[in-house]
Structures are given as structure tokens and as C-alpha cells.
């Protein structure tokens, strides 16, 4: 039985309405072109938004490397490994985001698990060296946010600037299993949420005045933008539309992709721990305003979703507007496209790769990359 048929059957059994309709792409036309290798447990790749053509590859242990013209520079752009805890599989240097005005400010941000206190989440600001654009200034570090982590897993990790210029930060529910703290459905805690921070208004940060706590839901903590999340492992904004795609790692059965349109005022509740995807996880009352996922798959097809990006590059124009995401365990890649009526059509794009997909990435031109955690490689999606 084909995977899509199995998925459709399971969704019908669980009451989902997420039919895996074909996006009419021909995967045989595409390949993964090796860009760079030799990294140790890489977790992310991105451009700096400065037009330099450089790629920045994040290693879990705390280093960021530059790939330029197909070669990895011999000295890391940033090495904060003495600060970073890797004592558990989901700890480490988890996120990197360059300021939208990086060309002028030289400012970027990192999200990592601290060595002490054990595994606490840290958001820190750094600046590039004034004398060398390929080196960060380690002395410029400013810690602007910390949060205690009750367990070693479900740390989230993504940070990204939205089209509004604010910094968005993903945090898991705090860990263990089954969300024992009920963080996902506790509005005034920061765990199990995506935060929206103004990092330009003070030495640390402030909560933007149009965050949901001030506009649509006063019960939420001021920093919260979206909630009801278990472990949002990679989210991204469509650089053309501003729509937000969130991959949320499931518990025992369901992996899911959530969606927030650009015009949303925020405050969406994606359901965890009451729901795992479209399936009931507890018998608690359904959250008010619960937003179900746009796509889900079972653990017959993977075990841990990795969020990706909407393709907006020039090399593969027929893929314009297609959102790509994958599975960490099975190496499978899906493609989904939003139709003009708002419906999503999804298909398996790469069913059998040998990649342990820890992340996707985009360069400054909007080309799409995949990161292989297991063998330390970075690939670009290309035509055969």
C-alpha cells in the first residue's frame, strides 16, 4: 500500500480532513546537490541577508562555520562551545538569526542551551568583528533572555525575524513526555509557545504592543505569539507572503505542520496537549479557538518532523510557492502548495534519502538547502 493511501486511511479513522492531494510535482526532475561536508552534527544553515553569497552552518556543539564559493573557511565564524550544553540530544546551539539590517548593524542572535544552570535556554546578541566580516566578535555577547528548562528535551530552537522586523523564538513544552507541566495549554508560561520579541527597543527586549496579550487574549504572557505547541522544531516565514509555517514534533503517533496566515493578529492555539495533530491526546476540553494542522503524518512514515521553507528562488521557478519539510528519522521530504482558495495540496517529494534531516535552510537568493545531521553534510535542491 502506498504511504499516501495509508496516511489518508489513518486520517479518516482519526477524524482528520487533511487529504494528501498531489501537488503535481515530478520528483524525478530534481536532485540534492552536495554543497559542503565535514561538519559535526550540523543543525541549521542560513544566509546572512547581506548579499555576500555566504552560507552559515550551525553545529550543535556551539560553532558556526562559513561556506563561501563551495569551500568551508578554516576558522569558525563563531565558537561559543564553552558556553553550550550538549549533555542531551536536544540541547546545543539550536538557532541563528541575522538582524534584518545586518549589513549596517552587524548584529545577529543565537539560541542555545547553557552549560550552567543545566540546559537553560539562552538568547544572546552578538556583533560581527569590525575588522573581519568572516569573524564574529566574541566579546560583544549580550544575553538578552534566559529561561529555565525543567527537562533535557523539547527545547525548541528556531529563531527568525519576521517580515514585521520582530524576532520570533520557538520554545518546546519543557520536556519529559505528555507535557506533565501542561505548559502547552498554560497561557502565561513561555514554554510550549512561539514568542515575538522587539529586540531593538531596549538593551534586552520588550513585548511588541500589538502582541496577542494586548489585543486578543489578555491571559497570554506578553511575549507569546502562538501556543499549544509540543516542540516546534523549525518554523519559517514565506518571504513573499509573510505566512508562517510551524513544524511541531509529535508524541507517540502524529507529526504535524501548522499554519498561520500573514494577516493573523496572533494568539493561535495549536492544541497540544489536548491534541496530537488531529487526534485526541487527552480528554481535556478542546481549547477555545483551536487551530488544527494543515498536514500530518503518522509514525508509519517518520518519527520527528523537521520544518522547512517555502521555495522562492530563481533556479527552479516551477517550485515557486511550494513549502518543503521532512522527517528526521526516515529522511523523507514532503512538498505542499497552498492553492488560491486556501486549501493545501501535499505529496511525498523525496521518499527515500539517507539523510538525517535536522534542518532546512535558505540562502539570500531563496534557494533551498537540507542539513544532514548524521553525516555532517549540506545539500541544495537542484535540477537533474
ZASETI-274565 format. One record per atom (N, C-alpha, C, O): x, y, z. Coordinates in steps of 0.02 Angstrom, whole numbers, plus 50000, padded with zeros to 5 digits. Each point is the difference from the previous one (the first is absolute). Example, Ala and Ser with C-alpha at 12.3 -4.5 7.8 and 13.67 -1.06 7.14 Angstrom:
<rs>
506604971650390499555005950000500455006050000500524999950033499305005449931500425005950003499615005550037500255005550008
</rs>
This chain:
<rs>
500424994050000499585006050000500445006250000500495000450037499345004449922500415006149996499945004150063499475000050032501085003649989499985004050061499435004950002499685000950052500175002449892499475005049999499334996750014499585002950035500304991049939499384996550012499944998150074499465000750029501084996950002500004998550071499845006250040499594999750047500725005849936499885006350036499285002149995499695001950050500024997749890499305002149991499544995750042499525002550029500634990949975499584995550040500045001850074499495000350034501115000749991500085001650070499685006650018499705000650053500355004349903499695006450013499244999350003499675003250040500064992749917499284998950001499794996750066499485001850028500924993549997499844996850063500025004850058499604999450047500855005449950500075004750055499595006449990500065004750039499544995549910499575005749990500335005949967499725005550000500884993649972500345005649968499725001449931499694995749969500425010450008499775001949932500595002749961499975005349971500594990850030500625002449973500224995649942500544997250001499045002249949500144995649944500665001949966500125005949987500304989149999500665001249971499935000449924500184995249965499585010250010499905000949929500675001649966500435003250030499644994749909500635000749964500105007249977499535003249976501084999450032500165006749977500225000049927500175005249972499834988949997500184999249929500735001649985500165002349946500264996650103500725000749989500294993249981499744994850020500785005449941500344993849979500684999750035500485003149977499574993250077500634999850038500594997549959500575001750016499304994449932500554997449961500405005449964500554998849975499175007250022500345005649966500515003450045500365004549977499694993550086500405003750048500504995550035499934993850001500585009350027500514996350036500245004350058499875006050003500494990950043500335003650054500745000649983500364995149998499865011149990500705001349981500405001450063499835004550039500714991849972500425001050058500345006849997500325001749950499615002250102500305006750004500624999950044500515003049982499464993750075500564999850047499914994150046499444997750011501114999850016499984994350045500555000950053500365004950001499684990250044500525000150052499785003550064500425001350043498945000249965499765003350060499844994850054499884994249985500125008050077499844995750057499305001650025499905005250032499624990549954499325000650023499715006949984499805003750045500174998149891499735006549981499245000250010499664995049991500095010950028499305000950016499655005449959499395000550003500985003449960499675005649965500485002849948500614999550006499105003649943500385003649950499595006049978499394999549992500955006249997499655006049980500495004949967500604999550010499125005049951500385005849977499955005550052499624999550048500785005749942499995005650047499565005849977499895004850037499854994749902499605005449974500405006049978499725005449990500934993750001500435005649981500224999749927500395004249978499354990949984500184999549930500694997349987500235000149943500114997350108500694997749991500044993149969500534998049976498914998350023500014993349974500274994850048500044994149983500135007950077500264995350050499434996050031499445002450008500724991550011499564995950040500304999250069500614999250008498965000950043500224999250069499704993550026499394999250002501054996250018499794993350022500114999550075500555001050026498904997350009500014999650073500124992850022499644995549979500875003550063500124993550030499714999950071500025005050036499704989349983499664999450064500455001550059499775002650051500874995949944500465001050056500175007350013500295001650052499525003049901500105007050015500425003949951500225005550015499894991849926500405003549950499585001749939499534996449982500645009249986499695002149938500555000849948500485003650011499444992949933500505000149946499735003749940499405000049987501055003049975499825003349937500214995749941500564997649997498965001449957500164996949936499965005449947499485003249991501074997849973500035005149948500294997049937500544997050001499115003949944500224997449936500164992550004500494997749970499094998750066500084992750005500524997550049500094994050006500255010550029500524998050047499825002550070499765005550009500374990250041499905002050070500625003650025500564997349995499355008750031500585003750025500324996450059499654996550037501005004249972500354995950050499885002050073500104996150045499675010049965499875002550068499265001250008499705003249956499984994550098499285001050007499835007450007500375003950029499054997949944499745006850008499885001550074500135005550023499614989550012499865000750072500134993450033499824994749973500485005450086500114994050040499825001650072500385003250037499024994549984499795001050070499934993250034499614999450048500754995749928499944993250027500124999850076499684995850033500755008449997500074999750073499365001950037499924998450059499625005149907499385002350032499434995149991499495000550035500574994849918499434996249976500004993050029500504996550001498915001550024499904993350025499784995449944499535001649963500814992850030499794994749954499914993550038500114994649972499705005950091499954994150043499394995749985499934994650028499645007949928499424996149978499905001249926500245005049973499414990549994499955000249927499675006449974500165002249945499395000850093499635005849976500275006650027499695005249992500894994650040500335006150022500555001949951500234995949961499995010450043500545002249958499895007149976499575003650025500834998349925499895006349964499454998549949500134996649950499285005950062499404997849965499755004849947499634998049955500565008450049499735004849953500465005849987500425001750042499525001349899500405005849979499565004449956499664997649955500355008950059499605004749960500395006549992500225002950049499854999349890500335006349985499495005650000499454999249973500745006450056499555005950002499825002049928500414999649955498965002550035499805002149932500445005449970500075000549939500235003550103500465005349977500724998150017500395004350021499774989449969500664997550019500565003749964500545001150028499355000749910500515003549962500235006450036500595001849997498945001550036500165006250036500204998750073500485002850025499134992850008500104999150072500534994950018500335000650052499764994349905500464994650017499754995750058500404996450031498955003949984499724996650058499684993449979499664999649949500444995250091499654993749991499854997050069500275002250051499304992749948499764997050062500094992449998499974996949947500165000250112500054992850006499554997650057499895003650049499874990349943499574996750049500364993650019500124995749958500055003550107500374994150019499804997750070499695003650039500514990249976499924997050067500635001450040500554998249978499375004950079500595001950040500284994150039499634995450019501025004749992500314994950042499785000750072499894995050034500055011149990499805001150070499585006350004500215005149973499204994750059499674994150027499864994949945499965001849941499974992150078499994994549953499465000749947499404999250014500815002249926499564999949943499525005849993499554999749958500525005650082499545005649994500045003149930500545000349970498905002050005499985003349935500295007050005499855003750046500584998049905500315006649997499905002949930500104996649950499695009650048499995003949938500515005650009499955004050046500554996249909500545004950006500115003749936499894997449945500335008850062500155004449944500765000449991500375000750049499864998849889500705000849983500075004949943499525001949966501105000250023500165004449944500594997249961500434996550027499585005149909500564997949959500615004150018499945005650024500644991649965500625003650012500045006249956499854999549940500355006250086500065006049958500554999649949500035003949953500424991250056500584999549955499984994249952500404999649953499114995750057499994994149958499284997549994499724997650050499975003049892499304997849993499894992650006499434997750005501114998449996499954992750006500104997750072500044993950013500005010750034500094998350071499525004050042499925006149991499754990650056499615003550050500465002650055500554997650009499205007450027500375002750057499754996550063499455001550024500944993850004499764996250058499895004450061499604998350044500755007449959499925004550057499385004349997499855003750047499774995849899499405004149992499384996850030499465002949996500604991250033499424996250023499585003850051500265002950048499094997149940499515002850047499444995050008499634998749953500294998550106499454995550013499375004250011499985004350044499514994649915499405004150005499394996250025499485003050014500584990349991499434996150022500264993350026500434997049969499305000750088500144993350025499354996950025499545003550021500444989949978499414996450024500224993250027500354996349966499455002250095500164993550029499644994449963499435000749981500934993850009499714994149967499934994450051500494997850029498904999849982499884994950051500264993149982500134995950044499935002749891500244993549976500515001349944500105005749979500214988949997500545000849952499775000549928500395001849956498974996650031499764999849931499485005349987499805003650046499974996949892499485004749979500215007250013499655003850034500924998149939500265006850009499825004749943500205005850002499434991749948499895004349941500665001349967500404995549989499735010749994500665001749973500005005349946500495003749993498974996749968500005004749944499945007250024499625001550046500755002949923499905007250005500015002749929500404997949958499165006950029499965002949933499675006850004499535001050039500715003649922499675006549995499424999449951500074997349946499365005350076499425000149958500015005949952500435004350006499094996049948499965005649954499855006650035500095005449970499684994350093499875006050039500625002650036499965005150034500614991549960500625002150032500084997550071500525001550031499004994949995500054997350068500324993149998499974996449949500345001750107500334993550005499514994950030499725001250054500184993349911499584994650023500444994350026500524998449971499264998550083500414995050035499554994150019499495000950032500724993049948499614994050015500254996650063500604998950008498934999450037500164996450062499544994050006499395000549990500904993750027499604994150012499655000350068500055004950036499594989749980499595000050060500394998750064499704999550054500954999849941500424999050059500264993050006500474998750037499214996549927500284993449996499644994750039499415000750017500964993949996499734993750024499544997349946500165000649941499274996550077499524997449952499305001650022499854999950060499725001649893499315001450016499885006850031499455001350026501055003249972499935006750028499754999850072499445002350013500954994950034499774999550069499875006650034499625000350049500685005149926499885006750028499395003449969499805005450022499914991449926499465003149962500205006949974499595004649998501044996049982500265006449976499655002249936499875006049990499994989249966499705001949937499345003750008499855004449960499764993850091499355003150010499975004750060499465001950023501135000150002500035005050053500205006649969500585000949980498965003850014500135005949959500555004750025500315003449960499814996750105500475004950026500704997250012500425003450030499714990449948500694997649999500285000649930499625000349951501045000050043500315000849934500164993449967500164999949940499814994650097500134993549970499404997949957499435001850014500724994449932499484997849955499725005549957499424999949981501015005150003499765006049965500485002049944500564997549996499215007149963500445004149958499945007150027499465002850006501125000150009500035006850027500125005049943500284998349948499515007850064500115005649953500305005750040499675002850044500954999049940500395004650041500245005949959500224999349943499755006650087500315005949971500705000550031500075001950058500444996449903500684999950027500385006449984500605000450013499065004549959500325006449983499815005750046500275005549994499254993350051499725005550039500325001050068499865005050033500574990449988500315000550066500644996049999500134996449952500285004050101500604995850002499854992649998500424996049979498985001950042499824993049996499444999249948500144999149940499245001350082499444999649952499385002750034499985000950061499515000649899499335001550025499504995949960500154997549946499255001950082499464996749964499665005349956499785005150025500174993749909499685004949956499295001650023499654995650025500145010649968499345002150026499414996749965499445000250026500674996849916499454996549967500064992450006499714996449960500675001350089500004992850015499314997950024499635004150026500204989549968499324997750017499785001650071499405001250012501074999050036499805001550069499685006850007499605001150045500575003549909499745006850004499415001149952499685005350001500184989749957499505001149947499444994950000499415001849994500764991750011499494994849991499924995350060499484996950006501035002550037499954995250056500435002450058500594998550003499115005350044500395002750056500274994750048500415001550043499364992249950500264994850043500704997849981500364997150041499855004349897500664998049977500555004250030499895005950016500694991149993500595003950019500155005149946499874998749941500405007150077500105005349950500424998049940499895002649945500584992850065500454998149945499694995149951500264999249944499194997650074499744994349961499665002349936499615004749999500564991849947499685001149935499534994249981499465001249974500754992650039499584994149986500144994950055500535000050030498984995549981500084995350056499694993349983499764998949944500244996550106499754993349986500484995949959499794996149957500875004650055500514996649961500404995350045500135001550058500074992949914500394995150038500755001249993500355000850050499884999349889500715001649987500075002549929500134996049955499785010450034500025002749932500714999949972500385004750009499794989849957500684999349973500025002749929499904996549951500235009850046500075004049940499335002949977499514996449987500485010150008499455003749969500305005049953500605001550004499005001149950500275004849952499435004349972499424998050001500785007849975499545004649966500114999449925500564999849976498905000149987500035000549928500235007149983499665004850016500924995849953500285006649989499605004149949500115006149995499444990749968499585003749952499345002250030499765005449985499944990550058499335001450027499995001950073499545003350023500974994650015500015001050072499644994750039499975000450062499754994549905499674994550036500514996150041500594999649982499174997750074500444996450047499834992649999499424998150007501094997749984499944992750002500384997450061500575001850011499114993850028500294997550062499974992349999499474997149992501104999750015500034992850008500024998450074500445002450036499094993549988499974998250070500094992550008499614996049973500915002150065500174993050009499484996750045499825002750052499944991349928499484996650036500254995650057500604999550012498924997550022500154995850058500094992749980500574997549997498894999049989500044992949987499784998049930500184994649976499445009849990499684997749939500025004949943500124998049943499785008550070499875004949947500535005549999500185002850052500084998649888500425005949988499595005049960499594998049958500505008550055499545004849970500345006349975500535002150024499145000949926500185006649974499425004750014499434998749981500735006850053499505005150015500135006249957500545001049973498945003050020500035005749955499665006050032499494999450033500825006449956499705006450022500055005049942500555001649978498885000849997500035004749944500305006750021499985001850059500305001749893500365006250015499565005250033500245004150039499114995749946499555005250028499774998550071499635003950029500594990549999499784998150067500265005050052500565002449995499024999150057500245004050056500374995950052500205002750052499894990849935500344995650048499514997150050499405001349998500884994850048499604997050053499724993249983499614997350040500564999749902499754993449983500224994850051500565000050025498974995549991500144994350044499984993749957499484998249972501104998550022500054994249956499854993350033500084994849970499705005550093499664994250028500364995550049499674996750041501005003149958500354995550045499915002350072500075006150012499794989750039500034992850002499324996749991499944993950005499555010149983499344997149989499984996149934499674994849995500695007749955500034996849935500734998649981500455004050014499654990349954500614998449965499814999649927499724995049978500425010249984499725000649933499255000850006499765004050040499874992249921499265000150004499744994850049499394999550008501044996750023499804994650044499995002550073500455003650021499054994350015499965001550071500584996750037500124994149993500235009950048500534997350043499764999450072500194995350035499395009449988499704999750066499245001149992499765001649946499894997550109499275001150000499825006950025499425001450014501085003049991499855006850021499585003649947499984998149942499695007250080499575003849955500415002949942500565002350010499144997749931500345002849942500135007550012499545003650020501074998749968500155007150011499585004549956499884998449942499915007250085499655005049960500445002449944500595001550011499144998949929500395002449943500524995249976500475002049964499484991650054500494995049979500075000049923499504999749964501135000550012500144999949929500334993349983500564998850022499114996949939500304993549982500565000949949500055005249968500364989750024500565000549951499744999849928499454997849986500985004649969499844999749929500214993349970499774998149947500694998450088500224993549976500284996250060500295002950046499624990549952500304995750051500184993349969499734998149948500724998450084500174993249980500134995950062500165002650053499764990849939500064995650058500724997450006500425001249957499704995250096500664997150011500124993849958500514996750008499035001849948500144995149947500435003149946500294996449959499745010350039500375003549946500575004350027500365003149961499744997050104500535004050029499935000150075499574996650028500855007350006499945000250073500115007050028499855001150059500415003649902500155006750026500035004949943500474999849959499045004750037499955004549944500525005650005500165002450054500114999549889500465005649994499715005149953499894998649941499985007350084499695005249959500485002949949500614999850009499115002849937500405002749946499815006949979499865004350042500124996849892499905006649971499574999649938499964994949967499725010750018499685000949936500545002149950500375004850011499674991649933500515001649951499845006549964499445000949974501045003750025499935006449965500635001749961500145005949989500234989049990500605001249961499845000949926499434999649978501105001749984499945001049927500224993949960499814999549941500574996050089500274994349962499474995049980500074996749949499395002750091499484995149988499325003550002499624998850046500235005449905499415004350004499344996150005499515002750026500474991149949499394996150004499834998050072499434997850014501055002950032499894998450071499805006150041499934999650061499995006049906499835006150037499364999050040499494997949973500555003650091499424999350043499914993250033499524999150037500924996249950499954993350029500384999950067500585002050004499084995650047500314999250066500274992950006499644995249988501005004250031500334993650009500144998850074500205004650036499694989249985500174998050068500184992649999499894996749949500385000750106500244993149999499944996650067499735002750048500544991249955500004996150061500724998350019500394997749958499775003350105500674998950026500204992649996500584998549986498964997050027500164992950006500014996449933500434995849988499085005749969499934996249938500345003449940500084996949948500115009450060500325003549944499525001849944500225001649944499144998150069499495001449949499875007549996500035003550051499834999049889499855007149989499315000549967499864996449952499735008050075499355001449971500005007049969500415004250016499124996849939499895006649969499265001650004499584995849986500265010350034499305002150004499945006949970500435004350007499014996749958499885006449968499315002550019499524996150001500425010250015499355003050018499675002649936500295004149964499114993650024499635002149941499665006750013499965002250057499805001249890499695006650010499404999950047499855005150032499814989249974499434999650046500214998550072499574999250043501085000449970500254998950067500124992750019500264998750053499554996649904500114992950013500734998249987500345003349960499904991550074500694997749991500014993349965499634995450019500795004149931500114993749964500704997650016500495003849994499574989950027500634997450026500164993449967499564995949986501095003050002500234993649973500684998450029500375004450022499794989149978500694998050016500445002249942499864998449943500675005250073500445002749948500634995849992500194998349944500135000050112500584995649999499874994550050500095001150060499714993049918499794994850047500584996450034499924997650056500645001949912500544995850026500675003549994500344999649948499865004050104500675002950003500364996850059499694997050044500975003749957500384997450056500175005550050500454999350041499195006349954500135005850043499644999450067499434997650003500905004450050499675001450064499875007549999500445004050017498954997949964499865007049984499885004050064499464999750030501055004049991499945004050061499735007049985499755003450044500314998749893499765006749983499985000949925500324996349962499305008750018500035002849934500305007050008500105002350056500045001049888500265006850003499905003549934499854996949949500235009650052499975004249941500625004449996500255002350051499994998949888500515005149992499675006749984499395000549999501015004549989499735006749987499575000349938499575004349993500564991149960499624999949937499374995850003499644999649951500234997350107499404995950007500074992849978499504996549996501115001349989500104992949983499964995850063500145002350055499664991449937499834995650055500574995150014500304997249954499855001950111500534995550023499724995050051499515001450034500824992849970499854994950050500634998550039500554999849972499374999150093500564998650044499954992850025499494997850025501064998549966500044993150022500384999650066500615000850002499024998150051500294999850067500494994350009500515000750034499334993649936500394994050013500685000049968500504998350032499545003649904500634999849964500315006949988500485000649963499235004550068500315006649999500035003349932500505003149982498954996349980500005002649932499455005249991499505000150036500615004349914499505005049980499884999149925500484999649961498895000150020499814999049931499565005949977499665003250040500354997949894499545004949969499534996249953500214995449965499165006650035499534997149954500145002849930500045006049990500054989549962500215002049932499634995749949499694994950017500365007249921499714996249945500504994649977500605000950001499114993549977500444994749972500295002049933500374996249969
</rs>
